[in-house]
Amino acid sequence: MRMPAAEAVPAGRLRRGLTEPLLPFAALALLAVAAAAADHAVLCWASVGALAGYSLSGSV
Amino acid sequence: MLFSPGWRAPVRQGQVLAVFSAGLLLGGTLTATVLWLLSGLTAPLPGVARAGLIIAVAVLGVAREAGWVRIPMPQNARQIPQEVLRARIRRGALRFGFELGTGVRTYVSASAPYVVALGLLLAHQGPVPTILTGTGFGIGRAATAATRYASRHDEWDDRRVTRMPLLKNAIALTVLVALVLLVVRGR
């Protein structure tokens, strides 16, 4: 079976996707919950701290 | 704005971002150190009571963020003056980042920072986890500036404004889930 040619993604769209404001939240949320589930208190608190910092996402 | 694409200062914007982020980390670390010192005041409380209070505070954080309850919280209702950036851009960015990183020098527009600060006071952990939480706070604040800088487009601010209500509620809920899990797993 022939694979369809890979569609080129314009750099602007890729950059826009990678800088989506929800992405850092998703990564930190996964880290915080996974660390809590693994009983890794230090990593969990640090991630929760980072989430708290990110919740103040003002314009800079 | 500090990280807008229309940057015209004679200093590279990436350098300013690095110095600003270092200031954020220092500020967050300092505040967490103070919280660690103050957390000794809650040490006489039994562990079960402290765990229960941490969860209760996190639940209130979710409710407050959702607008179900109105709980006025202390905040320094002022903006950090733009003049700190005018004289010397690198030193100004460091100071600006430091003041933002402390979390006590300007507005606090979300519930999660209060939940985490009270959680640290109640948890009364060792210095390393407490201080690293403050460093994490600085990293979280720096993530905004870094993402804004990487976007290279003013349109990013519109996306941020659109996502903020969802983001703040999701963060309050995630903090609650993580702290409940941590308390339950730690028993």
gemmi code that builds the backbone of each chain (N, CA, C; Angstrom):
import gemmi

chains = {
    "A": [
        ("MET", (0.843, -1.194, 0.000), (0.000, 0.000, 0.000), (0.878, 1.244, 0.000)),
        ("ARG", (0.554, 2.178, -0.834), (1.369, 3.403, -0.883), (0.937, 4.359, 0.226)),
        ("MET", (1.941, 4.855, 0.920), (1.641, 5.825, 1.988), (1.434, 7.199, 1.361)),
        ("PRO", (0.467, 7.961, 1.845), (0.301, 9.321, 1.313), (1.503, 10.179, 1.661)),
        ("ALA", (1.817, 11.089, 0.774), (2.964, 11.973, 1.027), (2.708, 12.811, 2.273)),
        ("ALA", (3.749, 12.955, 3.079), (3.605, 13.746, 4.309), (3.276, 15.189, 3.959)),
        ("GLU", (2.297, 15.715, 4.629), (1.875, 17.087, 4.346), (2.804, 18.054, 5.082)),
        ("ALA", (3.351, 18.977, 4.342), (4.250, 19.939, 4.990), (3.449, 20.877, 5.899)),
        ("VAL", (3.937, 21.031, 7.132), (3.261, 21.923, 8.073), (3.961, 23.277, 8.037)),
        ("PRO", (3.254, 24.336, 7.726), (3.907, 25.654, 7.698), (4.510, 25.966, 9.067)),
        ("ALA", (5.680, 26.625, 9.038), (6.389, 26.923, 10.291), (5.519, 27.714, 11.253)),
        ("GLY", (4.701, 28.620, 10.725), (3.854, 29.440, 11.573), (2.856, 28.606, 12.355)),
        ("ARG", (2.279, 27.609, 11.664), (1.288, 26.753, 12.329), (1.936, 25.890, 13.391)),
        ("LEU", (3.138, 25.391, 13.071), (3.877, 24.546, 14.023), (4.242, 25.363, 15.269)),
        ("ARG", (4.767, 26.562, 15.043), (5.143, 27.438, 16.166), (3.912, 27.770, 17.012)),
        ("ARG", (2.813, 28.039, 16.324), (1.575, 28.365, 17.024), (1.126, 27.193, 17.898)),
        ("GLY", (1.250, 25.984, 17.353), (0.855, 24.789, 18.120), (1.756, 24.561, 19.317)),
        ("LEU", (3.062, 24.741, 19.105), (4.031, 24.475, 20.181), (3.988, 25.535, 21.280)),
        ("THR", (3.464, 26.707, 20.956), (3.399, 27.766, 21.974), (1.969, 27.968, 22.483)),
        ("GLU", (1.130, 26.975, 22.276), (-0.243, 27.029, 22.793), (-0.194, 27.219, 24.319)),
        ("PRO", (-0.882, 28.248, 24.853), (-0.813, 28.513, 26.304), (-1.268, 27.350, 27.189)),
        ("LEU", (-2.073, 26.424, 26.642), (-2.523, 25.301, 27.476), (-1.464, 24.203, 27.601)),
        ("LEU", (-0.468, 24.199, 26.711), (0.538, 23.119, 26.719), (1.350, 23.063, 28.016)),
        ("PRO", (1.908, 24.197, 28.499), (2.655, 24.112, 29.772), (1.779, 23.614, 30.914)),
        ("PHE", (0.503, 24.016, 30.901), (-0.409, 23.522, 31.936), (-0.530, 22.003, 31.851)),
        ("ALA", (-0.758, 21.481, 30.634), (-0.950, 20.037, 30.471), (0.281, 19.267, 30.972)),
        ("ALA", (1.470, 19.762, 30.611), (2.704, 19.073, 31.020), (2.859, 19.108, 32.542)),
        ("LEU", (2.639, 20.273, 33.137), (2.808, 20.407, 34.596), (1.735, 19.628, 35.350)),
        ("ALA", (0.521, 19.599, 34.815), (-0.564, 18.865, 35.484), (-0.253, 17.374, 35.491)),
        ("LEU", (0.215, 16.855, 34.348), (0.593, 15.436, 34.274), (1.692, 15.128, 35.282)),
        ("LEU", (2.673, 16.004, 35.326), (3.815, 15.799, 36.230), (3.356, 15.806, 37.691)),
        ("ALA", (2.509, 16.775, 38.047), (2.052, 16.896, 39.438), (1.253, 15.673, 39.863)),
        ("VAL", (0.318, 15.243, 39.017), (-0.544, 14.108, 39.384), (0.274, 12.804, 39.391)),
        ("ALA", (1.156, 12.644, 38.409), (1.985, 11.431, 38.365), (2.909, 11.375, 39.579)),
        ("ALA", (3.488, 12.511, 39.948), (4.388, 12.543, 41.111), (3.609, 12.229, 42.387)),
        ("ALA", (2.387, 12.756, 42.486), (1.568, 12.473, 43.671), (1.223, 10.987, 43.727)),
        ("ALA", (0.851, 10.417, 42.579), (0.488, 8.996, 42.540), (1.686, 8.114, 42.885)),
        ("ALA", (2.875, 8.580, 42.541), (4.095, 7.810, 42.833), (4.636, 8.145, 44.226)),
        ("ASP", (3.900, 8.950, 44.974), (4.291, 9.357, 46.330), (5.647, 10.070, 46.330)),
        ("HIS", (5.887, 10.836, 45.278), (7.127, 11.619, 45.189), (6.775, 13.051, 45.607)),
        ("ALA", (6.841, 13.288, 46.916), (6.326, 14.554, 47.466), (7.073, 15.774, 46.932)),
        ("VAL", (8.389, 15.689, 46.836), (9.169, 16.866, 46.421), (8.777, 17.294, 45.004)),
        ("LEU", (8.727, 16.306, 44.093), (8.385, 16.619, 42.702), (6.938, 17.114, 42.601)),
        ("CYS", (6.063, 16.499, 43.391), (4.650, 16.910, 43.363), (4.510, 18.368, 43.824)),
        ("TRP", (5.133, 18.705, 44.951), (5.027, 20.082, 45.448), (5.666, 21.074, 44.471)),
        ("ALA", (6.797, 20.705, 43.900), (7.459, 21.610, 42.950), (6.565, 21.844, 41.715)),
        ("SER", (5.905, 20.764, 41.253), (5.022, 20.898, 40.078), (3.794, 21.732, 40.414)),
        ("VAL", (3.270, 21.499, 41.625), (2.108, 22.270, 42.065), (2.490, 23.758, 42.194)),
        ("GLY", (3.701, 24.002, 42.676), (4.207, 25.375, 42.744), (4.297, 25.998, 41.362)),
        ("ALA", (4.786, 25.205, 40.396), (4.896, 25.717, 39.023), (3.514, 26.009, 38.442)),
        ("LEU", (2.549, 25.143, 38.746), (1.177, 25.390, 38.275), (0.634, 26.691, 38.871)),
        ("ALA", (0.919, 26.897, 40.162), (0.467, 28.135, 40.813), (1.090, 29.347, 40.126)),
        ("GLY", (2.369, 29.246, 39.797), (3.036, 30.343, 39.083), (2.429, 30.565, 37.710)),
        ("TYR", (2.108, 29.450, 37.037), (1.561, 29.572, 35.682), (0.132, 30.125, 35.697)),
        ("SER", (-0.565, 29.942, 36.847), (-1.937, 30.463, 36.927), (-1.949, 31.995, 36.924)),
        ("LEU", (-0.785, 32.595, 37.169), (-0.689, 34.063, 37.141), (-0.119, 34.540, 35.808)),
        ("SER", (-0.471, 33.815, 34.750), (0.065, 34.131, 33.428), (-0.336, 35.518, 32.966)),
        ("GLY", (0.318, 36.518, 33.490), (0.043, 37.875, 33.031), (0.812, 38.171, 31.766)),
        ("SER", (0.553, 39.310, 31.186), (1.260, 39.706, 29.976), (2.594, 40.353, 30.342)),
        ("VAL", (3.688, 39.817, 29.820), (5.004, 40.382, 30.124), (5.793, 40.643, 28.855)),
    ],
    "B": [
        ("MET", (5.910, 46.003, 25.630), (5.973, 44.872, 26.542), (7.337, 44.191, 26.445)),
        ("LEU", (7.706, 43.536, 27.535), (9.065, 43.005, 27.658), (9.416, 41.983, 26.579)),
        ("PHE", (8.445, 41.151, 26.167), (8.769, 40.090, 25.222), (7.949, 40.167, 23.943)),
        ("SER", (7.551, 41.382, 23.572), (6.781, 41.532, 22.336), (7.728, 41.512, 21.143)),
        ("PRO", (7.222, 41.124, 19.954), (8.068, 41.051, 18.760), (8.619, 42.419, 18.334)),
        ("GLY", (8.018, 43.493, 18.800), (8.470, 44.821, 18.406), (9.636, 45.346, 19.239)),
        ("TRP", (10.452, 44.474, 19.768), (11.567, 44.813, 20.649), (12.603, 45.677, 19.927)),
        ("ARG", (12.992, 46.831, 20.529), (13.963, 47.699, 19.860), (15.126, 48.088, 20.770)),
        ("ALA", (15.202, 47.561, 21.980), (16.277, 47.930, 22.908), (17.612, 47.366, 22.396)),
        ("PRO", (18.749, 47.985, 22.811), (20.051, 47.537, 22.309), (20.539, 46.236, 22.956)),
        ("VAL", (19.723, 45.575, 23.736), (20.094, 44.317, 24.401), (19.262, 43.201, 23.785)),
        ("ARG", (19.898, 42.021, 23.599), (19.157, 40.905, 22.986), (18.008, 40.482, 23.896)),
        ("GLN", (16.877, 40.229, 23.281), (15.670, 39.911, 24.041), (15.834, 38.593, 24.809)),
        ("GLY", (16.576, 37.649, 24.217), (16.817, 36.367, 24.885), (17.579, 36.557, 26.194)),
        ("GLN", (18.516, 37.479, 26.191), (19.277, 37.780, 27.417), (18.353, 38.325, 28.497)),
        ("VAL", (17.486, 39.222, 28.073), (16.547, 39.827, 29.027), (15.631, 38.749, 29.605)),
        ("LEU", (15.199, 37.812, 28.746), (14.339, 36.716, 29.209), (15.077, 35.877, 30.262)),
        ("ALA", (16.362, 35.594, 29.997), (17.147, 34.780, 30.937), (17.285, 35.472, 32.292)),
        ("VAL", (17.606, 36.773, 32.251), (17.786, 37.527, 33.500), (16.452, 37.655, 34.245)),
        ("PHE", (15.402, 37.937, 33.479), (14.059, 38.056, 34.061), (13.651, 36.742, 34.736)),
        ("SER", (13.930, 35.606, 34.055), (13.576, 34.291, 34.608), (14.382, 34.001, 35.869)),
        ("ALA", (15.662, 34.385, 35.863), (16.494, 34.188, 37.056), (15.901, 34.963, 38.234)),
        ("GLY", (15.429, 36.175, 37.960), (14.781, 36.982, 38.999), (13.528, 36.304, 39.525)),
        ("LEU", (12.731, 35.728, 38.622), (11.510, 35.024, 39.043), (11.848, 33.861, 39.973)),
        ("LEU", (12.874, 33.087, 39.599), (13.271, 31.928, 40.420), (13.771, 32.376, 41.792)),
        ("LEU", (14.557, 33.447, 41.804), (15.068, 33.964, 43.083), (13.922, 34.445, 43.977)),
        ("GLY", (12.994, 35.160, 43.388), (11.857, 35.694, 44.141), (11.003, 34.580, 44.736)),
        ("GLY", (10.694, 33.567, 43.903), (9.886, 32.441, 44.377), (10.595, 31.680, 45.480)),
        ("THR", (11.906, 31.519, 45.327), (12.692, 30.789, 46.321), (12.720, 31.545, 47.647)),
        ("LEU", (12.834, 32.870, 47.566), (12.865, 33.667, 48.798), (11.537, 33.551, 49.560)),
        ("THR", (10.438, 33.709, 48.841), (9.127, 33.616, 49.501), (8.934, 32.240, 50.136)),
        ("ALA", (9.347, 31.189, 49.427), (9.184, 29.833, 49.969), (10.057, 29.636, 51.208)),
        ("THR", (11.211, 30.273, 51.236), (12.076, 30.168, 52.422), (11.375, 30.786, 53.631)),
        ("VAL", (10.739, 31.934, 53.406), (9.988, 32.584, 54.494), (8.836, 31.677, 54.935)),
        ("LEU", (8.142, 31.072, 53.950), (7.025, 30.175, 54.293), (7.522, 28.978, 55.100)),
        ("TRP", (8.690, 28.483, 54.741), (9.243, 27.340, 55.479), (9.511, 27.731, 56.940)),
        ("LEU", (10.073, 28.922, 57.132), (10.335, 29.390, 58.498), (9.017, 29.519, 59.277)),
        ("LEU", (7.989, 30.067, 58.613), (6.696, 30.271, 59.284), (5.956, 28.954, 59.514)),
        ("SER", (6.265, 27.932, 58.695), (5.522, 26.666, 58.799), (5.738, 25.990, 60.149)),
        ("GLY", (6.781, 26.393, 60.859), (7.015, 25.848, 62.200), (5.865, 26.167, 63.149)),
        ("LEU", (5.138, 27.245, 62.847), (4.014, 27.639, 63.713), (2.880, 26.612, 63.681)),
        ("THR", (2.777, 25.850, 62.577), (1.690, 24.862, 62.482), (2.136, 23.480, 62.965)),
        ("ALA", (3.389, 23.372, 63.342), (3.922, 22.069, 63.759), (3.156, 21.440, 64.931)),
        ("PRO", (2.662, 22.232, 65.904), (1.945, 21.592, 67.019), (0.638, 20.900, 66.597)),
        ("LEU", (0.081, 21.259, 65.447), (-1.174, 20.623, 65.009), (-0.908, 19.159, 64.653)),
        ("PRO", (-1.864, 18.267, 64.972), (-1.686, 16.850, 64.581), (-1.623, 16.705, 63.064)),
        ("GLY", (-0.910, 15.702, 62.587), (-0.740, 15.467, 61.146), (-2.058, 15.323, 60.412)),
        ("VAL", (-3.013, 14.609, 61.054), (-4.315, 14.391, 60.402), (-5.032, 15.732, 60.204)),
        ("ALA", (-4.959, 16.586, 61.200), (-5.629, 17.894, 61.109), (-4.980, 18.732, 60.007)),
        ("ARG", (-3.658, 18.687, 59.939), (-2.965, 19.479, 58.910), (-3.318, 18.966, 57.515)),
        ("ALA", (-3.362, 17.624, 57.359), (-3.716, 17.037, 56.053), (-5.136, 17.441, 55.664)),
        ("GLY", (-6.043, 17.383, 56.634), (-7.437, 17.754, 56.362), (-7.558, 19.211, 55.968)),
        ("LEU", (-6.800, 20.061, 56.648), (-6.852, 21.490, 56.333), (-6.281, 21.779, 54.942)),
        ("ILE", (-5.223, 21.063, 54.580), (-4.628, 21.264, 53.240), (-5.681, 20.966, 52.172)),
        ("ILE", (-6.404, 19.852, 52.357), (-7.425, 19.477, 51.364), (-8.585, 20.479, 51.393)),
        ("ALA", (-8.978, 20.899, 52.602), (-10.082, 21.870, 52.707), (-9.718, 23.170, 51.985)),
        ("VAL", (-8.488, 23.620, 52.169), (-8.043, 24.857, 51.504), (-8.051, 24.680, 49.984)),
        ("ALA", (-7.624, 23.499, 49.517), (-7.596, 23.252, 48.069), (-9.019, 23.206, 47.498)),
        ("VAL", (-9.962, 22.630, 48.275), (-11.372, 22.601, 47.827), (-11.904, 24.033, 47.740)),
        ("LEU", (-11.593, 24.849, 48.750), (-12.022, 26.253, 48.726), (-11.398, 26.991, 47.534)),
        ("GLY", (-10.181, 26.625, 47.210), (-9.516, 27.236, 46.053), (-10.278, 26.960, 44.764)),
        ("VAL", (-10.737, 25.713, 44.607), (-11.527, 25.355, 43.409), (-12.839, 26.145, 43.406)),
        ("ALA", (-13.494, 26.190, 44.568), (-14.790, 26.883, 44.664), (-14.632, 28.376, 44.402)),
        ("ARG", (-13.568, 28.947, 44.926), (-13.338, 30.395, 44.744), (-13.052, 30.710, 43.274)),
        ("GLU", (-12.251, 29.859, 42.661), (-11.891, 30.095, 41.256), (-13.121, 29.969, 40.360)),
        ("ALA", (-14.012, 29.022, 40.729), (-15.230, 28.814, 39.928), (-16.266, 29.903, 40.191)),
        ("GLY", (-16.035, 30.727, 41.217), (-16.988, 31.797, 41.520), (-18.127, 31.342, 42.406)),
        ("TRP", (-18.009, 30.134, 43.006), (-19.087, 29.638, 43.868), (-19.042, 30.296, 45.244)),
        ("VAL", (-17.877, 30.696, 45.659), (-17.751, 31.414, 46.937), (-16.881, 32.653, 46.708)),
        ("ARG", (-17.156, 33.668, 47.520), (-16.329, 34.882, 47.426), (-15.485, 34.970, 48.690)),
        ("ILE", (-14.206, 34.795, 48.532), (-13.309, 34.893, 49.689), (-12.244, 35.931, 49.343)),
        ("PRO", (-12.340, 37.129, 49.922), (-11.292, 38.123, 49.631), (-9.963, 37.677, 50.221)),
        ("MET", (-8.925, 37.745, 49.443), (-7.598, 37.334, 49.909), (-6.654, 38.542, 49.864)),
        ("PRO", (-5.688, 38.587, 50.762), (-4.768, 39.729, 50.746), (-3.924, 39.732, 49.480)),
        ("GLN", (-3.716, 40.892, 48.930), (-2.804, 41.021, 47.791), (-2.278, 42.451, 47.746)),
        ("ASN", (-1.158, 42.611, 47.149), (-0.566, 43.932, 46.988), (-1.154, 44.521, 45.703)),
        ("ALA", (-2.225, 45.302, 45.850), (-2.990, 45.761, 44.682), (-2.284, 46.914, 43.973)),
        ("ARG", (-1.178, 46.610, 43.377), (-0.428, 47.625, 42.617), (0.324, 46.918, 41.490)),
        ("GLN", (0.648, 47.682, 40.482), (1.491, 47.134, 39.424), (2.932, 47.515, 39.727)),
        ("ILE", (3.860, 46.637, 39.364), (5.264, 46.984, 39.535), (5.565, 48.105, 38.546)),
        ("PRO", (6.113, 49.236, 39.034), (6.310, 50.384, 38.126), (7.202, 50.044, 36.930)),
        ("GLN", (6.781, 50.504, 35.758), (7.537, 50.241, 34.523), (8.921, 50.907, 34.557)),
        ("GLU", (9.071, 51.898, 35.454), (10.355, 52.621, 35.519), (11.522, 51.690, 35.857)),
        ("VAL", (11.237, 50.568, 36.542), (12.343, 49.674, 36.911), (13.047, 49.128, 35.665)),
        ("LEU", (12.338, 49.143, 34.523), (12.927, 48.601, 33.291), (13.626, 49.670, 32.460)),
        ("ARG", (13.415, 50.934, 32.810), (13.861, 51.995, 31.903), (15.352, 52.288, 32.023)),
        ("ALA", (15.870, 52.381, 33.257), (17.243, 52.832, 33.444), (18.258, 51.824, 32.891)),
        ("ARG", (18.276, 50.638, 33.470), (19.199, 49.595, 33.005), (18.381, 48.349, 32.742)),
        ("ILE", (18.367, 47.949, 31.477), (17.405, 46.927, 31.071), (17.660, 45.577, 31.754)),
        ("ARG", (18.947, 45.158, 31.850), (19.214, 43.847, 32.464), (18.909, 43.869, 33.962)),
        ("ARG", (19.453, 44.874, 34.647), (19.206, 44.975, 36.090), (17.706, 45.173, 36.357)),
        ("GLY", (17.070, 45.964, 35.502), (15.631, 46.206, 35.652), (14.832, 44.926, 35.460)),
        ("ALA", (15.226, 44.107, 34.455), (14.515, 42.841, 34.212), (14.692, 41.897, 35.391)),
        ("LEU", (15.898, 41.898, 35.972), (16.157, 41.047, 37.144), (15.257, 41.476, 38.306)),
        ("ARG", (15.201, 42.788, 38.532), (14.386, 43.304, 39.634), (12.900, 43.052, 39.382)),
        ("PHE", (12.482, 43.301, 38.145), (11.085, 43.081, 37.763), (10.708, 41.617, 37.978)),
        ("GLY", (11.580, 40.704, 37.521), (11.342, 39.266, 37.694), (11.316, 38.889, 39.163)),
        ("PHE", (12.259, 39.438, 39.930), (12.332, 39.129, 41.361), (11.043, 39.542, 42.065)),
        ("GLU", (10.583, 40.760, 41.770), (9.369, 41.258, 42.429), (8.151, 40.415, 42.048)),
        ("LEU", (8.063, 40.046, 40.764), (6.953, 39.182, 40.336), (7.068, 37.808, 40.995)),
        ("GLY", (8.301, 37.300, 41.092), (8.542, 35.953, 41.615), (8.190, 35.817, 43.081)),
        ("THR", (8.339, 36.900, 43.838), (8.001, 36.802, 45.260), (6.501, 36.574, 45.457)),
        ("GLY", (5.703, 37.028, 44.497), (4.253, 36.852, 44.598), (3.593, 37.801, 45.581)),
        ("VAL", (4.367, 38.697, 46.172), (3.776, 39.606, 47.167), (3.945, 41.073, 46.786)),
        ("ARG", (4.472, 41.341, 45.608), (4.756, 42.721, 45.217), (3.761, 43.267, 44.191)),
        ("THR", (2.821, 42.419, 43.794), (1.830, 42.871, 42.813), (0.556, 42.038, 42.957)),
        ("TYR", (-0.387, 42.213, 42.041), (-1.667, 41.505, 42.107), (-1.476, 39.986, 42.080)),
        ("VAL", (-2.380, 39.265, 42.770), (-2.434, 37.798, 42.664), (-3.837, 37.485, 42.151)),
        ("SER", (-3.916, 37.144, 40.851), (-5.218, 37.073, 40.190), (-5.795, 35.661, 40.128)),
        ("ALA", (-5.216, 34.719, 40.878), (-5.733, 33.341, 40.858), (-5.700, 32.772, 42.273)),
        ("SER", (-6.416, 31.677, 42.491), (-6.500, 31.076, 43.829), (-5.355, 30.109, 44.113)),
        ("ALA", (-4.814, 29.488, 43.073), (-3.807, 28.442, 43.275), (-2.597, 28.915, 44.107)),
        ("PRO", (-2.063, 30.116, 43.900), (-0.916, 30.533, 44.718), (-1.241, 30.568, 46.214)),
        ("TYR", (-2.469, 30.982, 46.565), (-2.871, 30.998, 47.981), (-2.954, 29.568, 48.527)),
        ("VAL", (-3.527, 28.670, 47.708), (-3.666, 27.273, 48.135), (-2.288, 26.666, 48.390)),
        ("VAL", (-1.356, 26.938, 47.485), (-0.014, 26.365, 47.626), (0.711, 26.974, 48.828)),
        ("ALA", (0.587, 28.291, 48.996), (1.260, 28.941, 50.125), (0.718, 28.415, 51.453)),
        ("LEU", (-0.616, 28.325, 51.572), (-1.208, 27.801, 52.813), (-0.870, 26.320, 52.974)),
        ("GLY", (-0.844, 25.594, 51.854), (-0.472, 24.172, 51.898), (0.937, 23.986, 52.436)),
        ("LEU", (1.845, 24.843, 51.999), (3.240, 24.750, 52.489), (3.308, 25.073, 53.975)),
        ("LEU", (2.533, 26.075, 54.400), (2.516, 26.428, 55.828), (2.007, 25.250, 56.661)),
        ("LEU", (0.954, 24.593, 56.159), (0.329, 23.505, 56.913), (1.132, 22.206, 56.817)),
        ("ALA", (1.774, 21.981, 55.691), (2.488, 20.709, 55.498), (3.715, 20.619, 56.411)),
        ("HIS", (4.313, 21.752, 56.702), (5.498, 21.806, 57.561), (6.493, 20.699, 57.179)),
        ("GLN", (6.977, 20.795, 55.941), (7.941, 19.819, 55.441), (9.347, 20.313, 55.733)),
        ("GLY", (10.323, 19.574, 55.233), (11.709, 20.015, 55.345), (11.950, 21.214, 54.442)),
        ("PRO", (13.120, 21.831, 54.566), (13.382, 23.023, 53.744), (13.445, 22.737, 52.247)),
        ("VAL", (13.955, 21.563, 51.848), (14.150, 21.312, 50.411), (12.824, 21.286, 49.644)),
        ("PRO", (11.844, 20.445, 50.062), (10.587, 20.467, 49.287), (9.903, 21.830, 49.305)),
        ("THR", (9.964, 22.518, 50.433), (9.282, 23.820, 50.521), (9.947, 24.835, 49.599)),
        ("ILE", (11.261, 24.896, 49.676), (11.972, 25.898, 48.872), (11.864, 25.568, 47.379)),
        ("LEU", (11.922, 24.267, 47.045), (11.793, 23.893, 45.631), (10.390, 24.212, 45.086)),
        ("THR", (9.408, 24.220, 45.954), (8.058, 24.609, 45.509), (8.066, 26.083, 45.085)),
        ("GLY", (8.791, 26.896, 45.855), (8.920, 28.312, 45.492), (9.688, 28.491, 44.195)),
        ("THR", (10.732, 27.684, 44.023), (11.486, 27.733, 42.761), (10.567, 27.321, 41.616)),
        ("GLY", (9.742, 26.294, 41.877), (8.764, 25.852, 40.870), (7.806, 26.977, 40.508)),
        ("PHE", (7.401, 27.744, 41.515), (6.511, 28.890, 41.270), (7.167, 29.858, 40.276)),
        ("GLY", (8.447, 30.119, 40.506), (9.183, 31.004, 39.590), (9.262, 30.412, 38.192)),
        ("ILE", (9.469, 29.094, 38.112), (9.535, 28.427, 36.799), (8.190, 28.551, 36.083)),
        ("GLY", (7.117, 28.373, 36.854), (5.776, 28.493, 36.259), (5.528, 29.877, 35.697)),
        ("ARG", (5.975, 30.887, 36.440), (5.806, 32.261, 35.946), (6.704, 32.509, 34.731)),
        ("ALA", (7.905, 31.926, 34.779), (8.826, 32.121, 33.650), (8.309, 31.426, 32.387)),
        ("ALA", (7.533, 30.350, 32.564), (7.005, 29.618, 31.398), (6.132, 30.535, 30.542)),
        ("THR", (5.418, 31.433, 31.181), (4.582, 32.379, 30.420), (5.448, 33.242, 29.517)),
        ("ALA", (6.489, 33.835, 30.121), (7.367, 34.731, 29.341), (8.074, 33.969, 28.227)),
        ("ALA", (8.522, 32.734, 28.547), (9.257, 31.944, 27.546), (8.344, 31.565, 26.381)),
        ("THR", (7.112, 31.171, 26.697), (6.165, 30.786, 25.644), (5.791, 32.002, 24.799)),
        ("ARG", (5.607, 33.131, 25.489), (5.283, 34.382, 24.780), (6.419, 34.757, 23.826)),
        ("TYR", (7.641, 34.643, 24.317), (8.819, 34.982, 23.515), (8.948, 34.025, 22.322)),
        ("ALA", (8.726, 32.742, 22.576), (8.868, 31.738, 21.517), (7.795, 31.880, 20.445)),
        ("SER", (6.629, 32.432, 20.812), (5.542, 32.544, 19.828), (5.875, 33.564, 18.743)),
        ("ARG", (6.696, 34.566, 19.091), (7.099, 35.641, 18.155), (5.914, 36.337, 17.505)),
        ("HIS", (4.784, 36.372, 18.206), (3.605, 36.968, 17.594), (2.709, 37.564, 18.673)),
        ("ASP", (2.223, 38.782, 18.436), (1.344, 39.450, 19.407), (0.026, 38.712, 19.596)),
        ("GLU", (-0.333, 37.909, 18.597), (-1.609, 37.175, 18.658), (-1.636, 36.221, 19.850)),
        ("TRP", (-0.439, 35.852, 20.356), (-0.361, 34.947, 21.507), (-1.100, 35.520, 22.712)),
        ("ASP", (-1.059, 36.845, 22.881), (-1.729, 37.482, 24.021), (-3.246, 37.273, 23.961)),
        ("ASP", (-3.788, 37.314, 22.735), (-5.230, 37.080, 22.590), (-5.577, 35.652, 23.007)),
        ("ARG", (-4.717, 34.695, 22.568), (-4.975, 33.297, 22.934), (-4.891, 33.133, 24.446)),
        ("ARG", (-3.915, 33.790, 25.073), (-3.739, 33.676, 26.525), (-4.988, 34.210, 27.252)),
        ("VAL", (-5.435, 35.375, 26.813), (-6.609, 35.988, 27.465), (-7.824, 35.070, 27.327)),
        ("THR", (-8.003, 34.482, 26.132), (-9.133, 33.579, 25.891), (-9.068, 32.353, 26.794)),
        ("ARG", (-7.844, 31.831, 27.000), (-7.697, 30.576, 27.756), (-7.668, 30.788, 29.273)),
        ("MET", (-7.453, 32.020, 29.735), (-7.215, 32.233, 31.170), (-8.298, 31.680, 32.098)),
        ("PRO", (-9.602, 31.927, 31.844), (-10.608, 31.384, 32.766), (-10.518, 29.857, 32.874)),
        ("LEU", (-10.404, 29.185, 31.720), (-10.270, 27.722, 31.712), (-8.999, 27.302, 32.439)),
        ("LEU", (-7.916, 28.005, 32.148), (-6.605, 27.675, 32.712), (-6.623, 27.781, 34.237)),
        ("LYS", (-7.185, 28.867, 34.757), (-7.173, 29.077, 36.211), (-8.037, 28.036, 36.927)),
        ("ASN", (-9.186, 27.702, 36.332), (-10.043, 26.670, 36.936), (-9.385, 25.298, 36.863)),
        ("ALA", (-8.785, 24.993, 35.718), (-8.134, 23.680, 35.550), (-6.950, 23.552, 36.506)),
        ("ILE", (-6.222, 24.630, 36.714), (-5.072, 24.580, 37.627), (-5.549, 24.374, 39.066)),
        ("ALA", (-6.594, 25.088, 39.478), (-7.116, 24.914, 40.846), (-7.550, 23.468, 41.063)),
        ("LEU", (-8.211, 22.882, 40.055), (-8.681, 21.500, 40.168), (-7.503, 20.517, 40.197)),
        ("THR", (-6.517, 20.769, 39.369), (-5.343, 19.877, 39.336), (-4.584, 19.922, 40.660)),
        ("VAL", (-4.463, 21.123, 41.228), (-3.780, 21.260, 42.529), (-4.538, 20.448, 43.584)),
        ("LEU", (-5.860, 20.523, 43.553), (-6.670, 19.750, 44.511), (-6.416, 18.249, 44.329)),
        ("VAL", (-6.498, 17.770, 43.086), (-6.316, 16.330, 42.816), (-4.926, 15.881, 43.272)),
        ("ALA", (-3.916, 16.650, 42.925), (-2.533, 16.268, 43.271), (-2.355, 16.237, 44.795)),
        ("LEU", (-2.886, 17.227, 45.491), (-2.699, 17.271, 46.946), (-3.493, 16.166, 47.648)),
        ("VAL", (-4.702, 15.871, 47.139), (-5.480, 14.762, 47.726), (-4.712, 13.455, 47.544)),
        ("LEU", (-4.224, 13.226, 46.321), (-3.460, 12.006, 46.038), (-2.233, 11.908, 46.945)),
        ("LEU", (-1.560, 13.023, 47.101), (-0.331, 13.045, 47.914), (-0.639, 12.722, 49.376)),
        ("VAL", (-1.716, 13.319, 49.875), (-2.105, 13.081, 51.273), (-2.517, 11.616, 51.456)),
        ("VAL", (-3.326, 11.105, 50.513), (-3.808, 9.717, 50.624), (-2.646, 8.732, 50.499)),
        ("ARG", (-1.759, 8.949, 49.544), (-0.622, 8.044, 49.321), (0.375, 8.126, 50.469)),
        ("GLY", (0.437, 9.289, 51.103), (1.419, 9.474, 52.177), (0.978, 8.881, 53.499)),
        ("ARG", (-0.291, 8.444, 53.572), (-0.802, 7.898, 54.850), (-0.306, 6.471, 55.040)),
    ],
}
model = gemmi.Model(1)
for chain_id, residues in chains.items():
    chain = gemmi.Chain(chain_id)
    for i, (resn, *xyz) in enumerate(residues, 1):
        res = gemmi.Residue()
        res.name, res.seqid = resn, gemmi.SeqId(i, " ")
        for name, pos in zip(("N", "CA", "C"), xyz):
            atom = gemmi.Atom()
            atom.name, atom.element = name, gemmi.Element(name[0])
            atom.pos, atom.b_iso = gemmi.Position(*pos), 0.0
            res.add_atom(atom)
        chain.add_residue(res)
    model.add_chain(chain)
structure = gemmi.Structure()
structure.add_model(model)
structure.setup_entities()
